[in-house]
């Protein structure tokens, strides 16, 4: 769901974000900048060290939840508690910074053109790194993500059976490959010196959606070189999967 679709995405300014952090957490903020977000609003927050209270320099993310979801604080608290639990179990998960009042989140009001709105906010530890979207996809990377998802599912299932009911994990379901059809075409390239036949591979993958049970065709066209790369990566993925046996 895109911003402005009814969830009332927050619209705090960087200056307001600094004021929130300094007021609720008693921290000095020399730097703050907006981060990409979907329905919520995120700010990168750099905290300065303080000799008075022994506070060290640190990095956080101020996450301000959209107005719609902020009306369910119990769910947000459960989500946050699970993040804290997973962090203790060794997962790379951010954890909340407690407010001066010892709370893991707080409610903040903001005047909007349609009147005052209330938003739940948390200050989470910042995890440096790159998003998956910016990393070249490879079989080892997909294998690592799959392992992490499986370990996450196992940990939550064993430690908190009710988590499945509270947070359905259907988004972790993976589609399966039902069948493959292909053909090879030759494109004739000519020049004054020679003629070269360059093969082009046309692939059609029939992918089964495990949630809906339907088949979705996925078509692609590859050069001979890219097809060789694909075959090599598939063989590598197959070898990795065999290590699970």
C-alpha atoms as one frame of an Amber mdcrd trajectory, in Angstrom:
protein
   0.000   0.000   0.000   1.519   3.293  -1.043   1.845   6.381   1.046  -1.303
   8.437   1.231  -3.526   5.375   0.708  -5.269   5.709   4.055  -2.499   4.809
   6.494  -1.625   8.474   7.093   2.127   8.266   6.698   3.957  10.550   9.165
   5.476  13.760   7.876   7.892  14.902  10.579  10.702  17.252   9.641  14.340
  16.468  10.544  14.203  19.275  13.098  11.148  17.719  14.737  12.883  14.324
  14.737  15.861  15.788  16.598  13.541  17.383  19.155  11.783  14.040  19.742
  15.010  12.150  20.386  16.490  14.795  22.648  13.268  15.158  24.661  12.335
  11.487  25.054  15.812   9.966  25.397  17.931  12.820  26.741  20.432  12.433
  23.902  22.366  15.029  21.925  21.806  14.682  18.195  24.375  16.398  15.937
  23.178  14.652  12.786  19.891  13.312  11.459  18.789  12.416   7.935  15.709
  10.810   6.379  15.857   7.153   5.380  13.769   5.335   2.769  10.427   4.157
   4.104   7.159   2.610   2.984   4.136   3.427   5.137   6.127   4.642   8.158
   8.786   7.357   8.452  12.424   6.608   9.274  15.328   8.840  10.293  18.985
   7.984  10.701  20.081   9.463  14.034  23.692  10.043  15.070  24.128  10.543
  18.828  27.015  12.536  20.299  28.927  11.304  23.361  28.225  12.976  26.708
  30.711  13.078  29.566  28.002  14.001  32.042  26.077  10.723  31.877  28.732
   8.562  30.240  26.750   8.321  27.017  28.833   7.044  24.104  28.473   8.045
  20.496  26.008   5.840  18.687  23.788   5.355  15.651  20.055   4.760  15.720
  16.964   4.729  13.547  13.976   6.756  14.681  10.983   4.825  13.365   7.662
   6.671  13.416   4.748   4.333  12.710   1.897   5.390  10.429  -1.296   6.647
  12.033  -3.353   3.557  11.191  -0.950   1.033  12.748  -0.282   3.355  15.695
  -3.830   2.651  16.831  -2.733  -0.880  17.731   0.063  -0.290  20.280  -0.221
  -3.824  21.707   0.744  -5.322  18.350   3.693  -2.931  17.975   4.885  -3.827
  21.474   4.696  -7.554  20.697   6.661  -6.978  17.488   9.298  -5.066  19.439
   9.527  -7.697  22.181  10.058 -10.378  19.540  12.843  -8.282  17.998  14.496
  -8.083  21.422  14.160 -11.856  21.854  15.618 -12.602  18.412  18.536 -10.265
  19.086  19.363 -12.225  22.248  19.213 -15.423  20.175  21.943 -14.099  17.905
  19.891 -12.779  14.983  20.970  -9.494  13.336  17.897  -7.630  14.546  17.716
  -4.028  15.822  16.625  -3.451  19.414  14.826  -0.472  20.967  16.458   2.196
  23.073  14.436   2.790  26.247  13.061   6.266  26.837  13.884   8.277  29.960
  10.678   6.813  31.415  11.820   3.261  30.703   9.434   2.661  27.806  10.257
   0.966  24.492   7.971   3.305  22.514   6.044   6.529  22.925   3.119   8.328
  21.324   3.692  11.636  19.544   1.111  14.033  18.138   1.546  16.102  14.998
  -0.673  18.765  13.492  -1.739  17.885   9.952  -3.995  19.637   7.410  -6.820
  17.314   8.525  -6.202  17.870  12.235  -3.915  16.398  14.920  -2.684  12.841
  14.379  -1.013  10.484  16.863   1.978   8.360  15.868   3.821   5.653  17.782
   7.607   6.040  17.688  10.625   3.937  18.620  14.374   4.518  18.610  16.059
   1.385  17.261  19.722   0.475  17.028  21.166   1.086  13.572  22.447  -1.914
  11.631  24.972  -0.864   8.955  25.030  -2.753   5.705  23.408  -3.016   2.291
  19.865  -3.968   1.396  19.384  -7.168  -0.596  18.069  -5.097  -3.501  21.518
  -3.516  -3.926  23.500  -6.767  -3.730  24.073  -8.957  -6.816  21.854 -12.022
  -6.503  23.732 -15.307  -6.453  22.925 -18.874  -5.373  25.106 -18.599  -2.219
  23.267 -15.415  -1.207  19.842 -16.986  -1.776  20.980 -20.058   0.143  22.111
 -17.885   3.057  18.784 -16.006   3.086  16.915 -19.316   3.041  18.955 -20.627
   5.959  18.278 -17.460   7.949  14.530 -17.622   7.235  14.408 -21.289   8.269
  16.325 -20.629  11.482  14.068 -17.664  12.249  10.963 -19.768  11.709  12.320
 -22.609  13.868  13.339 -20.279  16.688   9.975 -18.510  16.838   8.010 -21.746
  16.542   9.873 -23.456  19.375  10.115 -20.449  21.683   6.740 -18.880  20.942
   4.113 -21.185  19.372   1.513 -18.403  19.485   3.731 -16.200  17.281   2.502
 -18.021  14.195  -1.058 -17.023  14.972  -0.071 -13.437  15.781   2.257 -13.003
  12.793   1.374 -15.350   9.913   4.594 -16.329   8.141   3.052 -16.854   4.712
   5.363 -14.174   3.389   8.222 -16.649   3.886   6.569 -19.167   1.550   8.590
 -19.779  -1.581   7.214 -20.469  -5.027   8.197 -23.752  -6.671   9.205 -24.501
 -10.245   6.601 -26.725 -11.908   8.018 -27.086 -15.421  10.393 -25.551 -17.956
  10.095 -25.186 -21.718  12.740 -23.721 -24.002  13.935 -23.212 -27.521  17.052
 -21.901 -29.240  16.904 -19.366 -32.077  19.754 -18.229 -34.267  20.040 -14.561
 -35.141  22.031 -13.871 -38.293  24.553 -11.042 -37.928  26.377  -9.944 -41.072
  29.313  -7.693 -41.820  31.556  -7.061 -44.780  33.934  -9.700 -43.522  31.863
 -12.535 -42.208  28.544 -13.893 -41.083  28.068 -15.039 -37.507  25.252 -17.152
 -36.145  24.558 -16.143 -32.530  22.209 -18.459 -30.590  19.518 -16.936 -28.372
  17.847 -19.069 -25.722  14.161 -18.536 -24.924  13.095 -19.921 -21.536   9.597
 -20.260 -20.130   9.304 -21.161 -16.454   5.974 -22.251 -15.008   6.166 -21.193
 -11.363   3.655 -22.486  -8.826   2.425 -20.049  -6.187   2.285 -22.129  -2.993
  -0.312 -19.865  -1.386  -2.784 -19.703  -4.274  -1.877 -22.979  -5.966  -1.813
 -21.305  -9.391   0.826 -21.453 -12.114   2.483 -18.233 -13.222   4.467 -18.260
 -16.504   7.791 -16.419 -16.421   9.453 -15.869 -19.798  12.991 -14.702 -20.454
  15.440 -14.429 -23.340  19.141 -15.047 -22.778  22.245 -14.793 -24.866  24.441
 -17.865 -25.096  26.895 -16.362 -22.617  24.208 -15.496 -20.063  22.689 -18.943
 -20.478  26.055 -20.516 -19.645  26.287 -18.311 -16.551  22.773 -19.358 -15.504
  23.622 -23.047 -15.900  26.792 -22.609 -13.827  24.880 -20.859 -11.032  22.146
 -23.514 -11.044  24.779 -26.237 -10.739  26.343 -24.335  -7.851  22.943 -24.001
  -6.156  22.306 -27.712  -6.636  25.629 -28.540  -5.024  24.777 -26.318  -2.050
  21.396 -27.975  -1.641  23.000 -31.407  -1.583  24.890 -30.375   1.544  21.530
 -30.318   3.336  21.048 -34.066   2.794
